[in-house]
Each structure stands twice: as C-alpha cells, then as structure tokens.
Amino acid sequence: MAAFRPRHLCSVAAALVLTVTAPATAATAASDASNAAALREVLFVGNNWEGTSDVIKSTGDFAKIGRINVIPDKDERMAEISADPIKWIYFMAIRNGVGEGHDQFVDDMYSTPDGKSVVVSRPSFADVVSINLATGAINWRFPVSGYRSDHMAVSPDGTRVAVSASTANTVHVLDIDTGKQLGSFATGDKPHENIFSKDGKYIYNMAIGDVNTDLDAPWLDWTKGDRHITVVDATTYKQVKTIDMRAKLDAIGLTDYSDAVRPAVFSPDESKLYFQVSFFNGFFEYDLAADRITRTKTLPKNPATSDDRTSFVNDSRHHGLSMSPDGSKLCVAGTMDDYATVVNRSTLQEGPLVTASKPYWATVSGDGKDCVISESGADQVTAIDFATGQKVLSIPVGDHPQRVRLGHVAADWTGTGS
C-alpha cells in the first residue's frame, strides 16, 4: 500500500527517520570501527594430538603470535571417562583407531566475532567447548550425542556453530556465545564436513561412513555404510534434500570409486562443488543445478606411496581442499602422496608438486594470496603462492596439526597456553 501514499508524506517520513537515526548510525559506525581496530586477524592451527592451538599471523611471514591450551579441563574429563566403562571403550577406540595411537584433543576451531573466545571440537572428549581467549578458562561445554565430535562450520554471521557427532549420525547447531543447542538434524553414517551456504540459508553435511575398517577393497565398499550429502534449512534444521554421489559416480562409469565425500569447497557463485573422496588421488567437480559430476581430476601418484588401501590414514588418499577467493585456483593436499599442489580451475592443470609431510588440510591466507596447508607429519604449516604454485615458507607448530581456520583475537593478545 505504501506506493499509493502521497509523495510528500513519504518524503516527510523519510526525513524524520534520517533525523532520528543519523546520530545513532554514526555512533554505531564509530563503535564498529573501534571494535574492528581492536581485533587482529589470525590463523588458528589445531594441534590435534597435543591439545593446543597455535595462533599465527594470517598473512606475510605467518609468525607465531601465541598458543592456547584447549584441554584445560583434561583431568576432569579423564576422571569422567575412567568412571564410565562405555566412554572408556570409545575413548580407547578413538586413540587406537582414527587417532593412530594418539588422543584426538582438537579437531576444529573457530573464534567468536568479537574475538573474545574460540570454540573447539574435541573428538576424544566428545564435546565442544568455548575457551576465553583472555583467561584460558572454559566459558561453556556442550557434550555431543554419542562418543566423538568432529568437523564444524560457523554461520556467515558468526552466531551459530554446527558440529558433527560422528558416532550418533547427528549434527548439532549451537549458539556460539552460549553453547545452547538451537537445533539438530540426522545425517548419513559418520557425519564429517559441514558447510554453510554463503547466504546462511543452508547447511551441507558430508557423511563419510566407516573409515577405520580394513574392508577397503572396492567390492567391499557397501560395508562402509550410508554415505550421502545432507542439505538442511539452516533455520528450521529440516532436510531439504540429499545428494547421493554413488549414483553420480556410477553414471560416469566410476563404479569402483568411493562415494565418501571428504573435504569439499564451493565455487564463489556456489554453482559448483569440488570434493575429494576416500582412496582417490584427485577430486571431482559437481554441478548443483545439473545434479551431476561434470569433471574428474586425477593427480599424480607418489611412486613411494603404497597402493594398499589399508595403509591410507582413515581411508584418505588426499584430504584438504581450498579455493582462491577469485575462484580461479584450487589447492589440494595430497595427504598420502606427501605433496600439495595448486590446480588451475579452468583447465584442471596442476602446478608444481610441493613436497609436504602428510598434509592434512588446506585453507586460504587472510589476504587470499596463499594456500596454507597443515603438514601433520612434520608439525608445521606451509604457505603456497596461489599465483605461482611455489612454496613461500613453513612455520613450526605443535604435534600433528590438522584443521587451520581464519579467525580473530584482540589486537594485543599474546596467548594463554604454554
């Protein structure tokens, strides 16, 4: 009806609104500028086996800024686990299975928008915690369903965090400030990666199935469980659709390939999804509108890497994928082949193979110029120039770095953990 109101009334109303809100808007802008100036962009590096997170500069020399102890409550949690036989069995299974003989103390982490806290998923403790970056104390703790927490994702506005509860086939969505559950949804077997759409309307979850068995031959693939991508409405947490990559792979004759979608990344316009699967040295391009795999990229094999699938860590031949901000380059972590490489997205031609020791993740630097990989076998992170594909530098970090995430801390922050 507003279109039919007299024009002068609209003008008066607009003038009144501007008069009333202008000072508040200016004050808000000044406050936002002040808050932004008080924060520093960083990279959080989760040292999984050590239970720490190294915080490094997000660009340039990637120098270390400080460290966080993400298990300040270790004694309490261990006492709790020791008192419950079922929890103890799962704790030991994680240690001797997916943990390769080590406890998994930090899988994923994101800072809150105000840079005051970092939220961490801790697989061996089957929980998510928020840690105060000023004091190192735990703000809140959320025990996930089942016995293991895994990959997380944060909504574009930074207010919600989604975490996979891998033994419960569930994703919990939590308020990032309070830890209160806002909703949850069911997934396929062993939910893994989570991705929010850029507009925050949808959550994509990739279920990878049982990656800890030795039933790895293609003819035994059916034993790995129900693996599919679950897409849910990020407000209601109701399922919108599922994507079955088994059917897509079969359609192009790749019946012996696994459909366990591992790390994945959208193109900037979210029309294409690039993803890795278990056992495969390469990745696929999936067209969301056409609902089909459009291209396959096979990357070089390292002659020193065994083709015995049972020797691949948690079934992952290549595990780590990121994209340059302009969408022109992909960065691939060739985990079992001990290299990383930058691939031209248009031609799918790979660049130099940058030697790396069990690279387990790939992300993008704060300025978008570099791909940053975690070398879990060398306890370091390495930056690779997207433009040239060449290694820039490496920075030592803690024991078995895995996830690397961009975030923020206070400008004068120097760490809370040793």
C-alpha positions in Angstrom: 0.0 0.0 0.0 2.9 2.4 0.5 3.2 3.0 -3.2 -0.2 4.7 -3.1 0.6 7.2 -0.3 1.0 10.9 -1.2 4.6 11.6 -2.2 5.1 14.4 0.3 4.1 12.2 3.2 6.8 9.7 2.2 9.4 12.5 2.0 8.4 13.8 5.5 8.6 10.3 6.9 12.0 9.7 5.3 13.3 13.0 6.7 12.1 12.2 10.2 13.7 8.7 10.1 17.0 10.2 8.9 16.9 12.9 11.7 16.2 10.4 14.4 18.6 7.6 13.3 21.5 9.5 11.9 23.3 10.1 15.2 22.7 6.5 16.3 24.0 5.3 13.0 27.1 7.4 13.2 27.7 6.2 16.8 27.2 2.6 15.7 29.6 3.0 12.8 32.2 4.6 15.1 31.7 1.7 17.6 32.1 -0.9 14.8 35.3 0.8 13.5 36.7 0.8 17.1 35.9 -2.8 17.5 37.4 -3.7 14.2 40.5 -1.8 15.0 40.8 -3.6 18.3 40.9 -7.0 16.6 43.6 -8.8 14.7 43.0 -11.4 12.0 44.9 -14.7 12.7 45.1 -18.3 11.7 44.2 -20.9 14.4 46.2 -24.1 13.9 44.7 -27.1 15.8 47.5 -29.4 17.1 45.3 -32.5 17.4 47.5 -34.9 19.4 48.9 -32.2 21.7 45.7 -30.5 22.7 46.9 -27.0 21.8 46.2 -24.4 19.1 48.9 -22.2 17.8 47.8 -18.8 16.7 49.8 -17.3 13.8 49.6 -14.2 11.6 47.1 -14.7 8.8 49.4 -13.2 6.1 53.0 -12.2 5.4 55.5 -14.2 7.5 52.8 -16.1 9.4 54.8 -15.6 12.6 53.5 -17.2 15.7 51.5 -14.9 18.0 50.6 -17.2 20.9 49.2 -20.5 21.9 46.0 -21.8 23.5 45.7 -24.9 25.8 42.4 -26.3 24.5 42.2 -29.0 27.2 42.5 -27.1 30.5 39.9 -29.5 32.0 41.8 -32.6 31.0 42.0 -34.1 34.5 38.2 -33.7 35.0 37.4 -35.2 31.6 39.7 -38.1 32.1 38.2 -38.9 35.5 34.7 -38.8 33.9 35.7 -41.1 31.2 37.5 -43.5 33.5 34.4 -43.8 35.6 32.2 -44.9 32.7 33.2 -48.2 31.0 31.4 -47.4 27.8 33.0 -44.0 27.5 36.4 -45.6 28.2 35.9 -48.2 25.5 35.1 -45.4 22.9 38.0 -43.2 24.2 40.5 -46.1 23.6 38.9 -46.9 20.3 39.4 -43.3 19.1 43.0 -43.5 20.4 43.9 -46.7 18.6 41.8 -46.2 15.5 41.3 -42.7 14.0 43.9 -41.3 16.4 46.7 -43.6 15.1 47.7 -44.4 18.7 47.1 -40.8 20.0 44.3 -39.0 21.6 42.4 -36.5 19.5 42.1 -33.3 21.5 41.3 -30.7 18.9 39.6 -31.3 15.6 38.2 -28.0 14.6 38.1 -24.4 15.9 36.5 -21.0 15.2 36.7 -17.7 17.0 33.6 -15.7 18.0 33.0 -12.5 16.0 34.2 -10.3 18.9 37.5 -12.2 19.1 37.0 -12.9 22.8 36.6 -16.7 22.6 37.5 -19.7 20.5 35.1 -22.6 20.1 36.8 -26.1 19.8 35.5 -29.6 19.0 37.4 -32.2 20.9 36.9 -35.7 19.5 38.4 -37.8 22.4 36.2 -35.8 24.9 33.1 -36.0 22.7 32.3 -32.3 23.2 32.6 -28.7 22.0 33.9 -26.1 24.3 34.2 -22.3 24.2 37.5 -21.0 25.7 38.0 -17.4 26.9 41.0 -16.1 25.0 41.9 -13.6 27.8 41.9 -16.1 30.6 42.2 -19.6 29.0 39.1 -20.7 31.1 36.2 -22.6 29.6 33.1 -20.5 29.0 30.8 -23.3 28.2 30.9 -27.0 27.3 28.5 -29.0 25.1 28.7 -32.8 25.2 27.7 -34.1 21.7 25.4 -37.1 21.2 27.4 -40.3 21.1 31.1 -40.6 21.8 33.0 -38.4 19.3 32.8 -34.8 17.9 34.3 -33.9 14.5 34.3 -31.1 11.9 32.5 -27.9 12.5 31.3 -24.9 10.5 30.3 -21.4 11.5 27.3 -19.5 10.0 28.3 -16.5 7.8 27.1 -14.1 10.6 29.2 -15.9 13.1 26.4 -16.6 15.6 26.0 -20.3 15.1 28.3 -23.3 15.0 27.4 -26.7 13.5 29.3 -29.7 14.8 29.3 -33.3 13.6 28.6 -36.0 16.3 30.2 -38.8 14.3 29.1 -41.9 16.2 25.5 -40.6 16.6 24.9 -39.6 12.9 23.8 -36.2 14.1 24.8 -32.6 13.6 24.2 -30.2 16.5 23.8 -26.5 15.8 24.8 -24.3 18.8 24.6 -20.7 19.8 28.3 -19.7 19.6 28.1 -17.4 22.6 26.1 -19.6 25.0 26.6 -23.2 23.7 22.8 -23.7 23.8 21.6 -26.1 21.2 19.4 -24.3 18.6 18.6 -27.5 16.7 20.0 -30.7 15.3 19.5 -32.9 12.3 20.1 -36.5 11.2 22.8 -37.4 8.7 24.2 -40.4 6.9 26.8 -42.7 8.7 29.7 -40.8 10.3 29.0 -37.1 9.6 32.2 -35.3 8.8 32.5 -32.0 6.9 29.9 -29.2 7.4 29.5 -26.1 5.1 27.1 -23.2 5.4 25.9 -21.6 2.2 27.1 -18.0 1.8 23.7 -16.6 2.4 23.4 -18.7 5.6 20.2 -20.4 4.4 21.5 -24.0 4.1 23.9 -26.4 5.8 25.6 -29.1 3.8 26.8 -32.2 5.7 29.0 -34.9 4.2 28.8 -38.4 5.8 31.9 -40.5 5.2 30.9 -43.8 6.6 33.3 -46.2 8.4 36.8 -45.2 7.5 38.5 -47.2 10.2 38.0 -50.7 8.9 40.3 -52.6 6.7 37.4 -53.6 4.4 38.8 -51.3 1.8 38.5 -53.3 -1.5 36.1 -51.8 -4.0 33.8 -54.9 -3.8 33.5 -54.4 0.0 32.6 -50.7 -0.4 29.0 -51.5 0.7 30.3 -52.3 4.2 31.3 -48.7 4.8 27.7 -47.5 5.5 25.3 -45.0 4.2 27.2 -42.0 2.8 25.5 -39.0 1.3 25.4 -35.3 1.5 22.5 -34.0 3.6 21.2 -30.5 2.9 19.1 -28.8 5.6 17.3 -25.5 6.1 19.6 -23.6 8.4 16.6 -22.0 10.2 14.3 -25.0 10.8 17.1 -27.7 10.5 14.7 -29.7 8.4 16.1 -31.7 5.5 15.8 -30.1 2.1 17.4 -32.8 0.0 20.1 -35.4 -0.1 22.8 -35.9 -2.7 23.9 -39.4 -3.4 27.3 -39.4 -5.1 27.2 -43.2 -5.5 24.7 -42.7 -8.3 26.6 -39.8 -9.8 29.9 -41.8 -9.9 28.1 -44.9 -11.3 26.6 -42.7 -14.0 30.1 -41.8 -15.4 31.4 -45.4 -15.1 33.4 -44.9 -11.8 31.7 -47.8 -10.0 34.9 -48.7 -8.1 35.3 -45.2 -6.6 34.3 -44.4 -3.1 31.3 -42.1 -2.6 32.6 -40.9 0.8 32.8 -37.1 0.3 35.7 -35.7 2.3 36.8 -32.0 2.2 34.8 -30.0 -0.2 34.6 -26.4 -1.4 32.1 -24.4 -3.4 32.9 -22.1 -6.3 32.3 -18.4 -5.4 28.8 -18.5 -7.1 28.0 -21.8 -5.4 27.1 -23.4 -8.7 29.9 -26.0 -8.5 31.1 -28.2 -5.6 34.6 -29.6 -5.7 35.2 -32.6 -3.5 37.6 -35.3 -2.6 36.6 -38.9 -1.8 38.2 -41.8 0.1 41.2 -43.6 -1.6 41.3 -41.2 -4.6 44.3 -39.1 -5.6 42.4 -36.3 -7.1 39.0 -34.6 -6.9 35.6 -34.1 -8.7 33.6 -31.2 -9.9 29.8 -31.4 -9.3 27.3 -29.1 -10.9 24.5 -28.5 -8.4 21.9 -27.3 -11.0 22.5 -30.2 -13.4 22.9 -32.7 -10.4 25.8 -34.5 -12.0 29.6 -34.8 -11.8 31.0 -32.7 -14.7 34.7 -33.2 -14.4 37.2 -35.6 -12.8 40.8 -34.6 -11.9 43.3 -37.3 -11.2 46.5 -36.0 -9.7 49.9 -37.7 -9.8 50.8 -40.6 -7.6 53.9 -40.5 -5.5 55.9 -43.6 -6.5 56.9 -44.1 -2.9 53.2 -44.3 -1.8 51.8 -47.8 -1.5 48.6 -48.6 -3.4 47.5 -50.7 -0.5 44.3 -49.0 0.6 44.6 -50.3 4.1 47.7 -48.2 4.5 45.9 -44.9 3.9 45.2 -43.0 7.1 41.4 -43.2 7.7 40.9 -44.0 4.1 42.0 -40.6 2.9 44.4 -40.6 0.0 44.0 -36.8 -0.5 42.5 -34.8 2.3 42.5 -31.0 2.1 41.0 -28.7 -0.5 40.7 -24.9 -0.7 40.0 -22.3 -3.4 41.5 -18.9 -4.1 39.0 -16.0 -3.4 38.5 -15.3 -7.1 37.7 -18.9 -7.8 40.5 -19.4 -10.4 42.7 -21.8 -8.4 42.2 -24.9 -6.3 44.7 -26.0 -3.7 44.9 -29.7 -3.0 46.6 -31.5 -0.1 47.9 -34.9 -1.3 47.9 -36.5 2.1 49.3 -39.9 1.5 51.3 -38.8 -1.6 53.2 -36.2 0.5 52.7 -33.1 -1.6 50.4 -30.2 -2.2 49.6 -28.5 -5.5 47.7 -25.6 -6.9 45.4 -26.5 -9.8 44.0 -24.1 -12.4 40.2 -24.4 -12.0 39.6 -23.7 -15.7 42.0 -26.2 -17.2 42.4 -28.5 -14.2 46.2 -28.4 -14.9 48.2 -28.8 -11.7 51.2 -26.7 -10.9 54.4 -27.8 -9.2 54.1 -30.6 -6.7 55.2 -29.0 -3.4 56.8 -31.6 -1.1 54.9 -31.9 2.2 54.7 -34.4 5.0 51.2 -35.9 5.3 49.4 -32.6 4.5 46.0 -32.9 6.2 44.2 -29.7 5.4 44.2 -26.7 3.1 42.8 -23.2 3.7 43.4 -19.6 2.4 45.5 -16.9 4.0 43.8 -13.7 5.2 44.9 -11.7 2.1 43.8 -14.5 -0.2 47.3 -14.8 -1.8 48.4 -18.1 -0.4 47.1 -21.6 0.3 48.0 -22.7 3.8 48.4 -26.4 4.4 48.9 -28.3 7.7 51.8 -30.8 7.5 50.7 -33.3 10.1 53.8 -35.4 9.6 56.3 -32.5 10.1 54.5 -30.4 12.7 54.4 -27.3 10.6 52.2 -25.3 8.4 53.3 -24.3 4.9 52.1 -21.4 2.7 52.0 -21.9 -1.1 51.5 -19.0 -3.5 48.3 -19.3 -5.5 49.7 -17.3 -8.4 52.9 -19.4 -8.9 52.2 -22.6 -7.1 55.5 -22.3 -5.4 56.2 -22.8 -1.7 56.5 -19.5 0.2 57.6 -20.6 3.7 56.9 -23.1 6.6 56.2 -22.3 10.2 56.7 -24.9 13.1 53.7 -25.6 15.2 52.6 -28.3 17.7 52.1 -32.1 17.5 50.0 -33.2 14.5 48.4 -30.0 13.1 45.2 -30.7 11.2 42.5 -28.1 10.9 43.6 -24.5 10.1 40.9 -21.7 10.3 40.9 -17.9 9.9 39.7 -16.0 13.0 40.3 -13.0 15.2 41.8 -12.2 18.5 42.3 -9.0 20.4 45.0 -6.8 18.9 47.2 -7.1 22.0 46.6 -10.8 22.6 49.7 -13.0 23.1 48.4 -16.3 24.2 47.1 -18.3 27.2 48.8 -21.6 26.9 52.4 -22.8 27.0 
